[in-house]
Amino acid sequence: MFAFLFFALGHFVQTEEMIRLLPEFVPLRRELVWLTGIAEIGIALGLAVPATRRLAGAAALVVLVLFFPANIYGALTSADFGGHAQGPAYLLIRVPLQLFLLGWTWRFGWRGT
């Protein structure tokens, strides 16, 4: 739950940096960053409530998979945000982290144990 609140915070505190993780052809990039931050807040709240934990866990898994291409794009373009400026080498850290986050979310969000 706290991880998704932390992730959401970045969408509002570092909006410009997050916009750099999206290709120029994506419309309404700023609004999309804010909308996805709101979605992550909703996921965090859903994970906190036992009755909605499984649904929020499923949403979290979908979000983690759908947002990952932005991390790849950011690394390939060396976007100056987080570790992305390291270029493709960043993916050597990000891919295992992403797999960990997916496993953690599946275990505690989707399975609910």
C-alpha positions in Angstrom: 0.0 0.0 0.0 2.7 2.5 1.0 4.7 1.7 -2.1 1.8 2.8 -4.3 1.3 6.0 -2.3 5.0 6.7 -2.7 4.8 6.0 -6.5 1.8 8.2 -6.8 3.6 11.1 -5.0 6.1 11.2 -7.8 3.4 11.9 -10.4 2.5 15.2 -8.6 5.9 16.2 -7.2 8.0 15.4 -10.3 5.4 15.7 -13.1 7.8 17.3 -15.6 10.4 14.5 -15.0 7.7 11.8 -15.5 6.5 13.4 -18.7 10.0 12.7 -20.1 9.2 9.0 -19.7 6.5 9.3 -22.4 7.1 9.6 -26.1 6.2 13.0 -27.6 3.4 11.4 -29.7 1.5 10.5 -26.6 -1.3 13.1 -26.2 -2.1 14.9 -23.0 1.1 13.7 -21.3 0.8 15.9 -18.2 -2.8 14.9 -17.7 -1.9 11.3 -18.2 0.8 11.5 -15.5 -1.7 13.1 -13.1 -4.4 10.5 -13.9 -2.0 7.6 -13.4 -1.0 9.1 -10.1 -4.6 9.2 -9.0 -5.0 5.6 -10.1 -2.0 4.6 -7.9 -3.6 6.4 -4.9 -6.8 4.4 -5.6 -4.8 1.2 -5.7 -3.1 2.1 -2.5 -6.4 2.7 -0.8 -7.9 -0.4 -2.2 -5.0 -2.5 -0.9 -5.6 -1.1 2.6 -9.2 -2.5 2.7 -9.5 -6.2 3.0 -12.8 -6.3 1.0 -11.2 -4.6 -2.0 -7.6 -5.9 -1.7 -7.9 -8.6 -4.4 -9.4 -6.1 -6.9 -6.8 -3.5 -6.1 -4.1 -6.2 -6.4 -5.4 -7.0 -9.9 -5.4 -3.3 -10.8 -1.8 -3.0 -9.4 -0.6 -5.9 -11.5 -2.1 -4.4 -14.6 -0.6 -0.9 -13.8 2.8 -2.4 -13.2 2.7 -4.1 -16.6 1.3 -1.2 -18.5 3.6 1.4 -17.0 6.8 -0.6 -17.6 7.1 0.5 -21.3 7.6 4.1 -20.0 10.5 2.9 -18.0 12.0 1.2 -21.0 11.5 4.3 -23.1 13.0 6.5 -20.4 16.1 4.3 -20.2 16.5 4.1 -24.0 16.3 7.9 -24.3 18.3 8.5 -21.1 15.6 10.6 -19.6 16.9 12.7 -16.7 14.7 11.1 -14.1 15.7 8.7 -11.4 18.1 6.1 -12.8 16.8 6.5 -16.4 19.7 8.9 -17.3 22.0 5.9 -17.0 20.5 4.7 -20.3 19.9 1.1 -21.1 22.1 0.0 -18.2 19.3 1.2 -15.9 17.2 -1.7 -17.1 19.7 -4.1 -15.5 18.3 -2.8 -12.2 14.8 -1.9 -13.2 13.8 -5.3 -14.7 14.6 -7.3 -11.6 12.9 -4.6 -9.5 9.9 -4.8 -11.7 9.7 -8.6 -11.4 10.0 -8.2 -7.6 7.2 -5.7 -7.5 5.0 -7.9 -9.7 5.7 -10.9 -7.4 5.2 -8.9 -4.2 1.9 -7.5 -5.6 0.7 -10.9 -6.6 1.6 -12.4 -3.3 0.1 -9.7 -1.0 -2.4 -8.0 -3.2 -3.9 -10.6 -5.5 -3.6 -13.6 -3.3 -4.3 -11.5 -0.2 -2.1 -13.4 2.2 
